[in-house]
Amino acid sequence: MIAINQSKVANRPESYETMMKVGPKVCITTASHPGFLGFEQLLQTGIHPMAGRYGGGAVDMHETLNPISMFQYTVWKDVKSHEEMHHENFKEIFELCGSCLDMVIEGPWEPYYEVI
């Protein structure tokens, strides 16, 4: 099962500081749960590929893209493992993620897909 945590965050230095402080704690909480298999995170998205041709995009838009769309993919043994992690760690994740709310523009959402 793949869960995709999606959000848009403000591109400012404080956002990166918060991500570096809070992110590892959320990752450890998530990765410690039985059924967690792996993740890929912090993929830069947000512009159309053709925009580069006309000056609207670049390979690295770390400083110019605002807000930044963030996708974090987590892979799980099954849906039950993923849902249990959220229920059993609700307090910790709520407290950690609550400290990020000043940088969040949209989201977070987390659709998930079963791989059959």
Biopython code that builds the backbone (N, CA, C, O; Angstrom):
import numpy as np
from Bio.PDB.StructureBuilder import StructureBuilder

atoms = [
    (1, "MET", "N", (0.850, -1.154, 0.000)),
    (1, "MET", "CA", (0.000, 0.000, 0.000)),
    (1, "MET", "C", (0.899, 1.220, 0.000)),
    (1, "MET", "O", (1.886, 1.277, 0.734)),
    (2, "ILE", "N", (0.557, 2.188, -0.820)),
    (2, "ILE", "CA", (1.325, 3.433, -0.893)),
    (2, "ILE", "C", (0.426, 4.583, -0.458)),
    (2, "ILE", "O", (-0.662, 4.769, -1.003)),
    (3, "ALA", "N", (0.885, 5.357, 0.531)),
    (3, "ALA", "CA", (0.177, 6.557, 0.976)),
    (3, "ALA", "C", (0.990, 7.761, 0.509)),
    (3, "ALA", "O", (2.214, 7.783, 0.641)),
    (4, "ILE", "N", (0.297, 8.766, -0.039)),
    (4, "ILE", "CA", (0.984, 9.951, -0.546)),
    (4, "ILE", "C", (0.522, 11.163, 0.256)),
    (4, "ILE", "O", (-0.589, 11.657, 0.068)),
    (5, "ASN", "N", (1.385, 11.633, 1.149)),
    (5, "ASN", "CA", (1.075, 12.814, 1.948)),
    (5, "ASN", "C", (1.384, 14.030, 1.096)),
    (5, "ASN", "O", (2.524, 14.221, 0.672)),
    (6, "GLN", "N", (0.372, 14.859, 0.842)),
    (6, "GLN", "CA", (0.502, 16.003, -0.051)),
    (6, "GLN", "C", (0.199, 17.294, 0.700)),
    (6, "GLN", "O", (-0.762, 17.372, 1.465)),
    (7, "SER", "N", (1.027, 18.298, 0.471)),
    (7, "SER", "CA", (0.777, 19.616, 1.048)),
    (7, "SER", "C", (1.494, 20.665, 0.216)),
    (7, "SER", "O", (2.369, 20.352, -0.591)),
    (8, "LYS", "N", (1.108, 21.912, 0.428)),
    (8, "LYS", "CA", (1.823, 23.052, -0.142)),
    (8, "LYS", "C", (2.286, 23.892, 1.041)),
    (8, "LYS", "O", (1.507, 24.212, 1.938)),
    (9, "VAL", "N", (3.582, 24.245, 1.022)),
    (9, "VAL", "CA", (4.142, 25.013, 2.128)),
    (9, "VAL", "C", (4.804, 26.287, 1.616)),
    (9, "VAL", "O", (5.257, 26.361, 0.474)),
    (10, "ALA", "N", (4.848, 27.287, 2.493)),
    (10, "ALA", "CA", (5.479, 28.561, 2.155)),
    (10, "ALA", "C", (6.981, 28.357, 1.984)),
    (10, "ALA", "O", (7.632, 27.710, 2.804)),
    (11, "ASN", "N", (7.515, 28.916, 0.913)),
    (11, "ASN", "CA", (8.951, 28.829, 0.637)),
    (11, "ASN", "C", (9.643, 29.998, 1.330)),
    (11, "ASN", "O", (9.794, 31.080, 0.762)),
    (12, "ARG", "N", (10.057, 29.754, 2.564)),
    (12, "ARG", "CA", (10.793, 30.762, 3.334)),
    (12, "ARG", "C", (11.751, 30.029, 4.270)),
    (12, "ARG", "O", (11.521, 28.862, 4.588)),
    (13, "PRO", "N", (12.822, 30.689, 4.718)),
    (13, "PRO", "CA", (13.825, 30.017, 5.558)),
    (13, "PRO", "C", (13.231, 29.355, 6.797)),
    (13, "PRO", "O", (13.682, 28.280, 7.191)),
    (14, "GLU", "N", (12.240, 29.968, 7.411)),
    (14, "GLU", "CA", (11.646, 29.396, 8.622)),
    (14, "GLU", "C", (11.006, 28.037, 8.342)),
    (14, "GLU", "O", (11.011, 27.155, 9.202)),
    (15, "SER", "N", (10.455, 27.869, 7.134)),
    (15, "SER", "CA", (9.839, 26.585, 6.777)),
    (15, "SER", "C", (10.881, 25.472, 6.772)),
    (15, "SER", "O", (10.624, 24.379, 7.275)),
    (16, "TYR", "N", (12.049, 25.744, 6.207)),
    (16, "TYR", "CA", (13.100, 24.731, 6.153)),
    (16, "TYR", "C", (13.638, 24.425, 7.545)),
    (16, "TYR", "O", (13.945, 23.273, 7.854)),
    (17, "GLU", "N", (13.754, 25.440, 8.377)),
    (17, "GLU", "CA", (14.205, 25.225, 9.754)),
    (17, "GLU", "C", (13.224, 24.314, 10.495)),
    (17, "GLU", "O", (13.634, 23.389, 11.196)),
    (18, "THR", "N", (11.926, 24.585, 10.333)),
    (18, "THR", "CA", (10.907, 23.766, 10.984)),
    (18, "THR", "C", (10.941, 22.340, 10.459)),
    (18, "THR", "O", (10.851, 21.390, 11.236)),
    (19, "MET", "N", (11.072, 22.180, 9.130)),
    (19, "MET", "CA", (11.121, 20.836, 8.547)),
    (19, "MET", "C", (12.311, 20.042, 9.081)),
    (19, "MET", "O", (12.187, 18.847, 9.348)),
    (20, "MET", "N", (13.454, 20.692, 9.237)),
    (20, "MET", "CA", (14.646, 19.997, 9.727)),
    (20, "MET", "C", (14.521, 19.645, 11.218)),
    (20, "MET", "O", (15.142, 18.689, 11.683)),
    (21, "LYS", "N", (13.732, 20.402, 11.951)),
    (21, "LYS", "CA", (13.551, 20.140, 13.375)),
    (21, "LYS", "C", (12.459, 19.097, 13.615)),
    (21, "LYS", "O", (12.639, 18.193, 14.431)),
    (22, "VAL", "N", (11.340, 19.213, 12.917)),
    (22, "VAL", "CA", (10.173, 18.368, 13.157)),
    (22, "VAL", "C", (10.180, 17.109, 12.287)),
    (22, "VAL", "O", (9.799, 16.034, 12.752)),
    (23, "GLY", "N", (10.604, 17.233, 11.047)),
    (23, "GLY", "CA", (10.560, 16.128, 10.091)),
    (23, "GLY", "C", (11.159, 14.824, 10.583)),
    (23, "GLY", "O", (10.506, 13.785, 10.482)),
    (24, "PRO", "N", (12.385, 14.836, 11.115)),
    (24, "PRO", "CA", (12.975, 13.574, 11.582)),
    (24, "PRO", "C", (12.161, 12.896, 12.685)),
    (24, "PRO", "O", (12.102, 11.668, 12.745)),
    (25, "LYS", "N", (11.539, 13.681, 13.548)),
    (25, "LYS", "CA", (10.735, 13.106, 14.634)),
    (25, "LYS", "C", (9.488, 12.420, 14.077)),
    (25, "LYS", "O", (9.093, 11.355, 14.553)),
    (26, "VAL", "N", (8.869, 13.037, 13.066)),
    (26, "VAL", "CA", (7.707, 12.422, 12.428)),
    (26, "VAL", "C", (8.139, 11.148, 11.706)),
    (26, "VAL", "O", (7.449, 10.131, 11.762)),
    (27, "CYS", "N", (9.281, 11.210, 11.030)),
    (27, "CYS", "CA", (9.786, 10.041, 10.304)),
    (27, "CYS", "C", (10.080, 8.880, 11.245)),
    (27, "CYS", "O", (9.741, 7.738, 10.935)),
    (28, "ILE", "N", (10.698, 9.147, 12.379)),
    (28, "ILE", "CA", (11.016, 8.084, 13.339)),
    (28, "ILE", "C", (9.733, 7.470, 13.885)),
    (28, "ILE", "O", (9.630, 6.250, 14.019)),
    (29, "THR", "N", (8.752, 8.320, 14.201)),
    (29, "THR", "CA", (7.470, 7.817, 14.707)),
    (29, "THR", "C", (6.817, 6.915, 13.673)),
    (29, "THR", "O", (6.324, 5.837, 14.006)),
    (30, "THR", "N", (6.813, 7.349, 12.421)),
    (30, "THR", "CA", (6.193, 6.574, 11.348)),
    (30, "THR", "C", (6.963, 5.278, 11.087)),
    (30, "THR", "O", (6.373, 4.199, 11.027)),
    (31, "ALA", "N", (8.277, 5.393, 10.933)),
    (31, "ALA", "CA", (9.101, 4.231, 10.567)),
    (31, "ALA", "C", (9.178, 3.182, 11.661)),
    (31, "ALA", "O", (9.501, 2.026, 11.387)),
    (32, "SER", "N", (8.887, 3.565, 12.892)),
    (32, "SER", "CA", (8.945, 2.613, 14.009)),
    (32, "SER", "C", (7.720, 1.712, 14.076)),
    (32, "SER", "O", (7.700, 0.738, 14.829)),
    (33, "HIS", "N", (6.714, 2.030, 13.301)),
    (33, "HIS", "CA", (5.468, 1.256, 13.387)),
    (33, "HIS", "C", (5.562, -0.026, 12.554)),
    (33, "HIS", "O", (6.050, 0.003, 11.425)),
    (34, "PRO", "N", (5.092, -1.160, 13.113)),
    (34, "PRO", "CA", (5.087, -2.416, 12.343)),
    (34, "PRO", "C", (4.278, -2.263, 11.045)),
    (34, "PRO", "O", (3.205, -1.661, 11.040)),
    (35, "GLY", "N", (4.794, -2.798, 9.984)),
    (35, "GLY", "CA", (4.118, -2.729, 8.690)),
    (35, "GLY", "C", (4.654, -1.633, 7.791)),
    (35, "GLY", "O", (4.332, -1.605, 6.603)),
    (36, "PHE", "N", (5.471, -0.722, 8.331)),
    (36, "PHE", "CA", (6.088, 0.329, 7.524)),
    (36, "PHE", "C", (7.229, -0.280, 6.725)),
    (36, "PHE", "O", (8.064, -0.997, 7.276)),
    (37, "LEU", "N", (7.266, 0.006, 5.411)),
    (37, "LEU", "CA", (8.291, -0.596, 4.545)),
    (37, "LEU", "C", (9.294, 0.399, 3.980)),
    (37, "LEU", "O", (10.399, 0.005, 3.607)),
    (38, "GLY", "N", (8.934, 1.689, 3.905)),
    (38, "GLY", "CA", (9.882, 2.654, 3.357)),
    (38, "GLY", "C", (9.195, 3.931, 2.921)),
    (38, "GLY", "O", (7.974, 4.055, 3.008)),
    (39, "PHE", "N", (10.008, 4.904, 2.440)),
    (39, "PHE", "CA", (9.464, 6.195, 2.013)),
    (39, "PHE", "C", (10.368, 6.882, 1.005)),
    (39, "PHE", "O", (11.528, 6.512, 0.827)),
    (40, "GLU", "N", (9.813, 7.882, 0.355)),
    (40, "GLU", "CA", (10.532, 8.826, -0.505)),
    (40, "GLU", "C", (9.896, 10.165, -0.219)),
    (40, "GLU", "O", (8.670, 10.269, -0.217)),
    (41, "GLN", "N", (10.692, 11.199, 0.023)),
    (41, "GLN", "CA", (10.089, 12.465, 0.436)),
    (41, "GLN", "C", (10.702, 13.669, -0.247)),
    (41, "GLN", "O", (11.725, 13.584, -0.926)),
    (42, "LEU", "N", (10.037, 14.796, -0.039)),
    (42, "LEU", "CA", (10.481, 16.111, -0.465)),
    (42, "LEU", "C", (10.769, 16.209, -1.958)),
    (42, "LEU", "O", (11.846, 16.641, -2.370)),
    (43, "LEU", "N", (9.803, 15.806, -2.751)),
    (43, "LEU", "CA", (9.928, 15.925, -4.194)),
    (43, "LEU", "C", (9.420, 17.295, -4.621)),
    (43, "LEU", "O", (8.314, 17.688, -4.251)),
    (44, "GLN", "N", (10.217, 18.025, -5.396)),
    (44, "GLN", "CA", (9.814, 19.346, -5.861)),
    (44, "GLN", "C", (8.830, 19.210, -7.010)),
    (44, "GLN", "O", (9.122, 18.555, -8.011)),
    (45, "THR", "N", (7.672, 19.824, -6.868)),
    (45, "THR", "CA", (6.678, 19.822, -7.930)),
    (45, "THR", "C", (6.118, 21.228, -8.046)),
    (45, "THR", "O", (6.379, 22.066, -7.184)),
    (46, "GLY", "N", (5.364, 21.500, -9.080)),
    (46, "GLY", "CA", (4.662, 22.769, -9.118)),
    (46, "GLY", "C", (4.731, 23.561, -10.404)),
    (46, "GLY", "O", (4.042, 24.576, -10.505)),
    (47, "ILE", "N", (5.522, 23.164, -11.405)),
    (47, "ILE", "CA", (5.536, 23.900, -12.658)),
    (47, "ILE", "C", (5.341, 22.923, -13.814)),
    (47, "ILE", "O", (5.601, 21.727, -13.683)),
    (48, "HIS", "N", (4.893, 23.433, -14.912)),
    (48, "HIS", "CA", (4.733, 22.630, -16.117)),
    (48, "HIS", "C", (6.100, 22.477, -16.773)),
    (48, "HIS", "O", (6.840, 23.458, -16.856)),
    (49, "PRO", "N", (6.467, 21.278, -17.246)),
    (49, "PRO", "CA", (7.787, 21.063, -17.830)),
    (49, "PRO", "C", (8.131, 22.022, -18.971)),
    (49, "PRO", "O", (9.297, 22.379, -19.145)),
    (50, "MET", "N", (7.135, 22.440, -19.747)),
    (50, "MET", "CA", (7.408, 23.346, -20.863)),
    (50, "MET", "C", (7.750, 24.757, -20.397)),
    (50, "MET", "O", (8.262, 25.553, -21.184)),
    (51, "ALA", "N", (7.479, 25.081, -19.139)),
    (51, "ALA", "CA", (7.728, 26.442, -18.662)),
    (51, "ALA", "C", (9.203, 26.810, -18.750)),
    (51, "ALA", "O", (9.531, 27.981, -18.943)),
    (52, "GLY", "N", (10.095, 25.838, -18.614)),
    (52, "GLY", "CA", (11.526, 26.108, -18.697)),
    (52, "GLY", "C", (11.937, 26.677, -20.030)),
    (52, "GLY", "O", (12.855, 27.494, -20.109)),
    (53, "ARG", "N", (11.271, 26.254, -21.067)),
    (53, "ARG", "CA", (11.586, 26.734, -22.408)),
    (53, "ARG", "C", (11.325, 28.233, -22.545)),
    (53, "ARG", "O", (12.005, 28.919, -23.308)),
    (54, "TYR", "N", (10.350, 28.731, -21.813)),
    (54, "TYR", "CA", (9.944, 30.132, -21.947)),
    (54, "TYR", "C", (10.346, 30.973, -20.731)),
    (54, "TYR", "O", (9.796, 32.055, -20.525)),
    (55, "GLY", "N", (11.292, 30.496, -19.928)),
    (55, "GLY", "CA", (11.794, 31.279, -18.809)),
    (55, "GLY", "C", (10.996, 31.152, -17.523)),
    (55, "GLY", "O", (11.295, 31.833, -16.542)),
    (56, "GLY", "N", (9.985, 30.291, -17.511)),
    (56, "GLY", "CA", (9.150, 30.179, -16.317)),
    (56, "GLY", "C", (9.590, 29.102, -15.352)),
    (56, "GLY", "O", (9.057, 29.025, -14.245)),
    (57, "GLY", "N", (10.536, 28.271, -15.727)),
    (57, "GLY", "CA", (10.947, 27.183, -14.855)),
    (57, "GLY", "C", (12.439, 26.961, -14.915)),
    (57, "GLY", "O", (13.116, 27.451, -15.818)),
    (58, "ALA", "N", (12.942, 26.228, -13.959)),
    (58, "ALA", "CA", (14.365, 25.900, -13.894)),
    (58, "ALA", "C", (14.513, 24.538, -13.237)),
    (58, "ALA", "O", (13.579, 24.048, -12.601)),
    (59, "VAL", "N", (15.675, 23.927, -13.387)),
    (59, "VAL", "CA", (15.924, 22.623, -12.785)),
    (59, "VAL", "C", (15.838, 22.725, -11.261)),
    (59, "VAL", "O", (15.254, 21.855, -10.617)),
    (60, "ASP", "N", (16.412, 23.774, -10.684)),
    (60, "ASP", "CA", (16.355, 23.981, -9.237)),
    (60, "ASP", "C", (15.593, 25.275, -8.961)),
    (60, "ASP", "O", (16.080, 26.369, -9.242)),
    (61, "MET", "N", (14.402, 25.133, -8.411)),
    (61, "MET", "CA", (13.592, 26.308, -8.083)),
    (61, "MET", "C", (13.442, 26.437, -6.570)),
    (61, "MET", "O", (12.434, 26.932, -6.066)),
    (62, "HIS", "N", (14.452, 25.987, -5.874)),
    (62, "HIS", "CA", (14.480, 26.002, -4.412)),
    (62, "HIS", "C", (14.169, 27.398, -3.853)),
    (62, "HIS", "O", (13.476, 27.520, -2.843)),
    (63, "GLU", "N", (14.664, 28.421, -4.490)),
    (63, "GLU", "CA", (14.489, 29.775, -3.972)),
    (63, "GLU", "C", (13.348, 30.541, -4.633)),
    (63, "GLU", "O", (12.896, 31.548, -4.087)),
    (64, "THR", "N", (12.875, 30.097, -5.784)),
    (64, "THR", "CA", (11.904, 30.907, -6.523)),
    (64, "THR", "C", (10.479, 30.361, -6.519)),
    (64, "THR", "O", (9.540, 31.136, -6.702)),
    (65, "LEU", "N", (10.285, 29.083, -6.321)),
    (65, "LEU", "CA", (8.949, 28.494, -6.346)),
    (65, "LEU", "C", (8.268, 28.728, -4.997)),
    (65, "LEU", "O", (8.798, 28.344, -3.955)),
    (66, "ASN", "N", (7.083, 29.365, -5.019)),
    (66, "ASN", "CA", (6.387, 29.646, -3.767)),
    (66, "ASN", "C", (4.888, 29.696, -4.022)),
    (66, "ASN", "O", (4.438, 30.531, -4.807)),
    (67, "PRO", "N", (4.094, 28.827, -3.382)),
    (67, "PRO", "CA", (4.489, 27.832, -2.392)),
    (67, "PRO", "C", (5.103, 26.603, -3.063)),
    (67, "PRO", "O", (5.043, 26.441, -4.282)),
    (68, "ILE", "N", (5.681, 25.761, -2.249)),
    (68, "ILE", "CA", (6.281, 24.521, -2.722)),
    (68, "ILE", "C", (5.304, 23.388, -2.460)),
    (68, "ILE", "O", (4.811, 23.225, -1.344)),
    (69, "SER", "N", (5.027, 22.605, -3.499)),
    (69, "SER", "CA", (4.194, 21.412, -3.327)),
    (69, "SER", "C", (5.085, 20.280, -2.855)),
    (69, "SER", "O", (6.120, 19.995, -3.458)),
    (70, "MET", "N", (4.677, 19.641, -1.779)),
    (70, "MET", "CA", (5.481, 18.563, -1.198)),
    (70, "MET", "C", (4.696, 17.266, -1.254)),
    (70, "MET", "O", (3.536, 17.216, -0.846)),
    (71, "PHE", "N", (5.325, 16.221, -1.757)),
    (71, "PHE", "CA", (4.734, 14.888, -1.764)),
    (71, "PHE", "C", (5.677, 13.982, -0.980)),
    (71, "PHE", "O", (6.881, 13.964, -1.234)),
    (72, "GLN", "N", (5.137, 13.243, -0.041)),
    (72, "GLN", "CA", (5.927, 12.232, 0.665)),
    (72, "GLN", "C", (5.215, 10.904, 0.490)),
    (72, "GLN", "O", (4.060, 10.748, 0.889)),
    (73, "TYR", "N", (5.908, 9.954, -0.107)),
    (73, "TYR", "CA", (5.360, 8.626, -0.351)),
    (73, "TYR", "C", (5.804, 7.701, 0.773)),
    (73, "TYR", "O", (6.998, 7.602, 1.057)),
    (74, "THR", "N", (4.857, 7.022, 1.416)),
    (74, "THR", "CA", (5.206, 5.983, 2.377)),
    (74, "THR", "C", (4.641, 4.666, 1.877)),
    (74, "THR", "O", (3.542, 4.616, 1.324)),
    (75, "VAL", "N", (5.398, 3.612, 2.075)),
    (75, "VAL", "CA", (5.012, 2.283, 1.606)),
    (75, "VAL", "C", (4.750, 1.412, 2.836)),
    (75, "VAL", "O", (5.540, 1.382, 3.779)),
    (76, "TRP", "N", (3.623, 0.711, 2.798)),
    (76, "TRP", "CA", (3.150, -0.087, 3.931)),
    (76, "TRP", "C", (2.828, -1.508, 3.497)),
    (76, "TRP", "O", (2.521, -1.772, 2.335)),
    (77, "LYS", "N", (2.907, -2.401, 4.450)),
    (77, "LYS", "CA", (2.546, -3.801, 4.205)),
    (77, "LYS", "C", (1.083, -3.907, 3.786)),
    (77, "LYS", "O", (0.744, -4.679, 2.889)),
    (78, "ASP", "N", (0.214, -3.124, 4.443)),
    (78, "ASP", "CA", (-1.213, -3.138, 4.126)),
    (78, "ASP", "C", (-1.884, -1.883, 4.700)),
    (78, "ASP", "O", (-1.274, -1.133, 5.461)),
    (79, "VAL", "N", (-3.130, -1.674, 4.326)),
    (79, "VAL", "CA", (-3.893, -0.507, 4.778)),
    (79, "VAL", "C", (-4.030, -0.518, 6.301)),
    (79, "VAL", "O", (-3.935, 0.529, 6.942)),
    (80, "LYS", "N", (-4.250, -1.686, 6.873)),
    (80, "LYS", "CA", (-4.431, -1.800, 8.322)),
    (80, "LYS", "C", (-3.224, -1.243, 9.077)),
    (80, "LYS", "O", (-3.398, -0.522, 10.059)),
    (81, "SER", "N", (-2.017, -1.560, 8.641)),
    (81, "SER", "CA", (-0.802, -1.064, 9.294)),
    (81, "SER", "C", (-0.742, 0.460, 9.256)),
    (81, "SER", "O", (-0.412, 1.101, 10.253)),
    (82, "HIS", "N", (-1.060, 1.026, 8.109)),
    (82, "HIS", "CA", (-1.046, 2.479, 7.949)),
    (82, "HIS", "C", (-2.066, 3.147, 8.874)),
    (82, "HIS", "O", (-1.745, 4.120, 9.557)),
    (83, "GLU", "N", (-3.273, 2.632, 8.894)),
    (83, "GLU", "CA", (-4.323, 3.220, 9.725)),
    (83, "GLU", "C", (-4.013, 3.060, 11.208)),
    (83, "GLU", "O", (-4.262, 3.978, 11.990)),
    (84, "GLU", "N", (-3.472, 1.908, 11.607)),
    (84, "GLU", "CA", (-3.083, 1.702, 13.004)),
    (84, "GLU", "C", (-2.022, 2.712, 13.430)),
    (84, "GLU", "O", (-2.073, 3.234, 14.544)),
    (85, "MET", "N", (-1.062, 2.990, 12.550)),
    (85, "MET", "CA", (-0.014, 3.952, 12.881)),
    (85, "MET", "C", (-0.636, 5.308, 13.204)),
    (85, "MET", "O", (-0.261, 5.943, 14.190)),
    (86, "HIS", "N", (-1.585, 5.756, 12.378)),
    (86, "HIS", "CA", (-2.224, 7.047, 12.627)),
    (86, "HIS", "C", (-3.008, 7.046, 13.942)),
    (86, "HIS", "O", (-2.951, 8.018, 14.696)),
    (87, "HIS", "N", (-3.721, 5.991, 14.213)),
    (87, "HIS", "CA", (-4.531, 5.927, 15.436)),
    (87, "HIS", "C", (-3.657, 5.812, 16.688)),
    (87, "HIS", "O", (-3.895, 6.502, 17.680)),
    (88, "GLU", "N", (-2.661, 4.949, 16.640)),
    (88, "GLU", "CA", (-1.830, 4.711, 17.825)),
    (88, "GLU", "C", (-0.883, 5.865, 18.130)),
    (88, "GLU", "O", (-0.494, 6.052, 19.282)),
    (89, "ASN", "N", (-0.509, 6.636, 17.121)),
    (89, "ASN", "CA", (0.438, 7.742, 17.309)),
    (89, "ASN", "C", (-0.212, 9.105, 17.110)),
    (89, "ASN", "O", (0.479, 10.097, 16.876)),
    (90, "PHE", "N", (-1.543, 9.159, 17.204)),
    (90, "PHE", "CA", (-2.254, 10.406, 16.918)),
    (90, "PHE", "C", (-1.717, 11.568, 17.753)),
    (90, "PHE", "O", (-1.455, 12.644, 17.216)),
    (91, "LYS", "N", (-1.553, 11.364, 19.039)),
    (91, "LYS", "CA", (-1.122, 12.456, 19.923)),
    (91, "LYS", "C", (0.244, 12.998, 19.507)),
    (91, "LYS", "O", (0.412, 14.212, 19.389)),
    (92, "GLU", "N", (1.219, 12.122, 19.286)),
    (92, "GLU", "CA", (2.564, 12.546, 18.914)),
    (92, "GLU", "C", (2.578, 13.258, 17.565)),
    (92, "GLU", "O", (3.183, 14.320, 17.419)),
    (93, "ILE", "N", (1.905, 12.662, 16.581)),
    (93, "ILE", "CA", (1.902, 13.254, 15.245)),
    (93, "ILE", "C", (1.145, 14.582, 15.243)),
    (93, "ILE", "O", (1.572, 15.532, 14.586)),
    (94, "PHE", "N", (0.031, 14.662, 15.966)),
    (94, "PHE", "CA", (-0.736, 15.904, 16.042)),
    (94, "PHE", "C", (0.113, 17.022, 16.648)),
    (94, "PHE", "O", (0.118, 18.144, 16.141)),
    (95, "GLU", "N", (0.831, 16.715, 17.734)),
    (95, "GLU", "CA", (1.680, 17.723, 18.367)),
    (95, "GLU", "C", (2.829, 18.147, 17.448)),
    (95, "GLU", "O", (3.123, 19.337, 17.334)),
    (96, "LEU", "N", (3.471, 17.189, 16.799)),
    (96, "LEU", "CA", (4.580, 17.507, 15.907)),
    (96, "LEU", "C", (4.104, 18.309, 14.695)),
    (96, "LEU", "O", (4.667, 19.357, 14.377)),
    (97, "CYS", "N", (3.071, 17.815, 14.026)),
    (97, "CYS", "CA", (2.586, 18.483, 12.818)),
    (97, "CYS", "C", (1.917, 19.818, 13.132)),
    (97, "CYS", "O", (1.905, 20.723, 12.298)),
    (98, "GLY", "N", (1.362, 19.936, 14.330)),
    (98, "GLY", "CA", (0.756, 21.198, 14.736)),
    (98, "GLY", "C", (1.757, 22.337, 14.769)),
    (98, "GLY", "O", (1.381, 23.494, 14.579)),
    (99, "SER", "N", (3.024, 22.031, 15.006)),
    (99, "SER", "CA", (4.051, 23.074, 15.028)),
    (99, "SER", "C", (4.417, 23.561, 13.629)),
    (99, "SER", "O", (5.180, 24.516, 13.489)),
    (100, "CYS", "N", (3.879, 22.913, 12.587)),
    (100, "CYS", "CA", (4.171, 23.285, 11.199)),
    (100, "CYS", "C", (3.053, 24.113, 10.560)),
    (100, "CYS", "O", (3.200, 24.570, 9.427)),
    (101, "LEU", "N", (1.960, 24.308, 11.256)),
    (101, "LEU", "CA", (0.784, 24.914, 10.632)),
    (101, "LEU", "C", (1.014, 26.317, 10.093)),
    (101, "LEU", "O", (0.326, 26.719, 9.155)),
    (102, "ASP", "N", (1.949, 27.078, 10.643)),
    (102, "ASP", "CA", (2.175, 28.435, 10.147)),
    (102, "ASP", "C", (2.818, 28.471, 8.765)),
    (102, "ASP", "O", (2.828, 29.518, 8.118)),
    (103, "MET", "N", (3.354, 27.346, 8.304)),
    (103, "MET", "CA", (3.969, 27.309, 6.978)),
    (103, "MET", "C", (3.094, 26.604, 5.933)),
    (103, "MET", "O", (3.382, 26.666, 4.738)),
    (104, "VAL", "N", (2.034, 25.941, 6.384)),
    (104, "VAL", "CA", (1.184, 25.178, 5.466)),
    (104, "VAL", "C", (0.194, 26.103, 4.757)),
    (104, "VAL", "O", (-0.534, 26.860, 5.400)),
    (105, "ILE", "N", (0.177, 26.034, 3.440)),
    (105, "ILE", "CA", (-0.743, 26.817, 2.617)),
    (105, "ILE", "C", (-1.977, 25.979, 2.294)),
    (105, "ILE", "O", (-3.103, 26.466, 2.394)),
    (106, "GLU", "N", (-1.768, 24.724, 1.908)),
    (106, "GLU", "CA", (-2.852, 23.779, 1.611)),
    (106, "GLU", "C", (-2.484, 22.409, 2.152)),
    (106, "GLU", "O", (-1.316, 22.021, 2.177)),
    (107, "GLY", "N", (-3.515, 21.682, 2.587)),
    (107, "GLY", "CA", (-3.300, 20.308, 3.022)),
    (107, "GLY", "C", (-3.085, 20.229, 4.514)),
    (107, "GLY", "O", (-3.427, 21.161, 5.243)),
    (108, "PRO", "N", (-2.532, 19.148, 4.970)),
    (108, "PRO", "CA", (-2.111, 17.989, 4.200)),
    (108, "PRO", "C", (-3.269, 17.042, 3.881)),
    (108, "PRO", "O", (-4.253, 16.956, 4.615)),
    (109, "TRP", "N", (-3.118, 16.344, 2.774)),
    (109, "TRP", "CA", (-4.022, 15.270, 2.379)),
    (109, "TRP", "C", (-3.181, 14.017, 2.257)),
    (109, "TRP", "O", (-1.969, 14.087, 2.050)),
    (110, "GLU", "N", (-3.828, 12.874, 2.386)),
    (110, "GLU", "CA", (-3.066, 11.631, 2.255)),
    (110, "GLU", "C", (-3.904, 10.549, 1.598)),
    (110, "GLU", "O", (-4.412, 9.654, 2.275)),
    (111, "PRO", "N", (-4.051, 10.628, 0.271)),
    (111, "PRO", "CA", (-4.705, 9.503, -0.408)),
    (111, "PRO", "C", (-3.780, 8.285, -0.365)),
    (111, "PRO", "O", (-2.558, 8.416, -0.293)),
    (112, "TYR", "N", (-4.380, 7.120, -0.408)),
    (112, "TYR", "CA", (-3.555, 5.921, -0.453)),
    (112, "TYR", "C", (-4.074, 4.975, -1.520)),
    (112, "TYR", "O", (-5.244, 5.004, -1.902)),
    (113, "TYR", "N", (-3.157, 4.134, -1.989)),
    (113, "TYR", "CA", (-3.446, 3.216, -3.092)),
    (113, "TYR", "C", (-2.925, 1.837, -2.737)),
    (113, "TYR", "O", (-1.782, 1.678, -2.308)),
    (114, "GLU", "N", (-3.777, 0.849, -2.923)),
    (114, "GLU", "CA", (-3.340, -0.522, -2.717)),
    (114, "GLU", "C", (-2.723, -1.048, -4.008)),
    (114, "GLU", "O", (-3.293, -0.885, -5.087)),
    (115, "VAL", "N", (-1.577, -1.667, -3.895)),
    (115, "VAL", "CA", (-0.898, -2.267, -5.035)),
    (115, "VAL", "C", (-1.315, -3.738, -5.053)),
    (115, "VAL", "O", (-1.047, -4.486, -4.113)),
    (116, "ILE", "N", (-1.976, -4.137, -6.143)),
    (116, "ILE", "CA", (-2.476, -5.504, -6.253)),
    (116, "ILE", "C", (-1.700, -6.254, -7.318)),
    (116, "ILE", "O", (-1.970, -7.429, -7.566)),
]
sb = StructureBuilder()
sb.init_structure("model")
sb.init_model(0)
sb.init_chain("A")
sb.init_seg("    ")
for serial, (resi, resn, name, xyz) in enumerate(atoms, 1):
    if name == "N":
        sb.init_residue(resn, " ", resi, " ")
    sb.init_atom(name, np.array(xyz, "f"), 0.0, 1.0, " ", f" {name:<3s}", serial, name[0])
structure = sb.get_structure()
